[in-house]
Amino acid sequence: MQEKAASAAAYVRAIAEKRGRNAEGAEKAVRESATFHQGV
């Protein structure tokens, strides 16, 4: 699951950077969401 989360985070980061958005915040949101779902 960690590989999928890392891929999703990288994908979201790339989109955010391309659109001039907060890439760090977008990546953090994906990673925290993945951590939450793993624990459930």
Buried (B, 14 or more C-beta within 10 A) or exposed (E): EEEEBBEBBEEBBEEBBEEEEEBEEBBBBBBEEBEEEEEE
